[in-house]
Amino acid sequence: MKETVITIRRKKIELVTFLICIAVALGLNVYAIVRYDTPWSELYTELLWVVVWGCGIYVLWSLGRLAFWGVYRLFRKRPGTVGRI
């Protein structure tokens, strides 16, 4: 079985990606507050739901990346091969 090494650089990239997803969820919360004219206290009272939505966005983003790299690895050309069947 192949060992996988996760570097510090990859961890930083994943952390930044997660924080961007949280920021997107927070932006959607601000949009909803402005759009539906609700009190600004919802910005911090609904923070748990912002984190939940941020995690959901992160999971969807990760599934999209996984699908992209899966298709990429399936159809990439390897040196020395003529074609795949």
Contact map, one row per residue, 1 for C-alpha under 8 A:
1110000000000000000000000000000000000000000000000000000000000000000000000000000000000
1111000000000000000000000000000000000000000000000000000000000000000000000000000000000
1111100000000000000000000000000000000000000000000000000000000000000000000000000000000
0111110000000000000000000000000000000000000000000000000000000000000000000000000000000
0011111000000000000000000000000000000000000000000000000000000000000000000000000000000
0001111101100000000000000000000000000000000000000000000000000000000000000000000000000
0000111111100000000000000000000000000000000000000000000000000000000000000000000000000
0000011111110000000000000000000000000000000000000000000000000000000000000000000000000
0000001111111000000000000000000000000000000000000000000000000000000000000000000000000
0000011111111100000000000000000000000000000000000000000000000000000000000000000000000
0000011111111110000000000000000000000000000000000000000000000000000000000000000000000
0000000111111111000000000000000000000000000000000000000000000000000000000000000000000
0000000011111111100000000000000000000000000000000000000000000000000000000000000000000
0000000001111111110000000000000000000000000000000000000000000000000000000000000000000
0000000000111111111000000000000000000000000000000000000000000000000000000000000000000
0000000000011111111100000000000000000000000000000000000000000000000000000000000000000
0000000000001111111110000000000000000000000000000000000001000000000000000000000000000
0000000000000111111111000000000000000000000000000000011001000000000000000000000000000
0000000000000011111111100000000000000000000000000000000000000000000000000000000000000
0000000000000001111111110000000000000000000000000000000000000000000000000000000000000
0000000000000000111111111000000000000000000000000000011011000000000000000000000000000
0000000000000000011111111100000000000000000000000110111000000000000000000000000000000
0000000000000000001111111110000000000000000000000000010000000000000000000000000000000
0000000000000000000111111111000000000000000000000000010000000000000000000000000000000
0000000000000000000011111111100000000000000000000110110010000000000000000000000000000
0000000000000000000001111111110000000000000000000100000000000000000000000000000000000
0000000000000000000000111111111000000000000000000000000000000000000000000000000000000
0000000000000000000000011111111100000000000000000000000000000000000000000000000000000
0000000000000000000000001111111110000000001000000100000000000000000000000000000000000
0000000000000000000000000111111111000000001000000000000000000000000000000000000000000
0000000000000000000000000011111111100000000000000000000000000000000000000000000000000
0000000000000000000000000001111111111000000000000000000000000000000000000000000000000
0000000000000000000000000000111111111111011000000000000000000000000000000000000000000
0000000000000000000000000000011111111100000000000000000000000000000000000000000000000
0000000000000000000000000000001111111000000000000000000000000000000000000000000000000
0000000000000000000000000000000111111100000000000000000000000000000000000000000000000
0000000000000000000000000000000111111110000000000000000000000000000000000000000000000
0000000000000000000000000000000011011111010000000000000000000000000000000000000000000
0000000000000000000000000000000010001111110000000000000000000000000000000000000000000
0000000000000000000000000000000010000111111000000000000000000000000000000000000000000
0000000000000000000000000000000000000011111110000000000000000000000000000000000000000
0000000000000000000000000000000010000111111111100000000000000000000000000000000000000
0000000000000000000000000000110010000001111111100000000000000000000000000000000000000
0000000000000000000000000000000000000000111111100000000000000000000000000000000000000
0000000000000000000000000000000000000000111111110000000000000000000000000000000000000
0000000000000000000000000000000000000000011111111100000000000000000000000000000000000
0000000000000000000000000000000000000000011111111110000000000000000000000000000000000
0000000000000000000000000000000000000000000011111111000000000000000000000000000000000
0000000000000000000000000000000000000000000001111111100000000000000000000000000000000
0000000000000000000001001100100000000000000001111111110000000000000000000000000000000
0000000000000000000001001000000000000000000000111111111000000000000000000000000000000
0000000000000000000000000000000000000000000000011111111100000000000000000000000000000
0000000000000000000001001000000000000000000000001111111110000000000000000000000000000
0000000000000000010011111000000000000000000000000111111111000000000000000000000000000
0000000000000000010011000000000000000000000000000011111111100000000000000000000000000
0000000000000000000000000000000000000000000000000001111111110000000000000000000000000
0000000000000000000010001000000000000000000000000000111111111000000000000000000000000
0000000000000000110010000000000000000000000000000000011111111100000000000000000000000
0000000000000000000000000000000000000000000000000000001111111110000000000000000000000
0000000000000000000000000000000000000000000000000000000111111111000000000000000000000
0000000000000000000000000000000000000000000000000000000011111111100000000000000000000
0000000000000000000000000000000000000000000000000000000001111111110000000000000000000
0000000000000000000000000000000000000000000000000000000000111111111000000000000000000
0000000000000000000000000000000000000000000000000000000000011111111100000000000000000
0000000000000000000000000000000000000000000000000000000000001111111110000000000000000
0000000000000000000000000000000000000000000000000000000000000111111111000000000000000
0000000000000000000000000000000000000000000000000000000000000011111111100000000000000
0000000000000000000000000000000000000000000000000000000000000001111111110000000000000
0000000000000000000000000000000000000000000000000000000000000000111111111000000000000
0000000000000000000000000000000000000000000000000000000000000000011111111100000000000
0000000000000000000000000000000000000000000000000000000000000000001111111110000000000
0000000000000000000000000000000000000000000000000000000000000000000111111111000000000
0000000000000000000000000000000000000000000000000000000000000000000011111111000000000
0000000000000000000000000000000000000000000000000000000000000000000001111111000000000
0000000000000000000000000000000000000000000000000000000000000000000000111111100000000
0000000000000000000000000000000000000000000000000000000000000000000000011111110000000
0000000000000000000000000000000000000000000000000000000000000000000000000011111010100
0000000000000000000000000000000000000000000000000000000000000000000000000001111110000
0000000000000000000000000000000000000000000000000000000000000000000000000000111110000
0000000000000000000000000000000000000000000000000000000000000000000000000000011111000
0000000000000000000000000000000000000000000000000000000000000000000000000000111111110
0000000000000000000000000000000000000000000000000000000000000000000000000000000111110
0000000000000000000000000000000000000000000000000000000000000000000000000000100011111
0000000000000000000000000000000000000000000000000000000000000000000000000000000011111
0000000000000000000000000000000000000000000000000000000000000000000000000000000000111
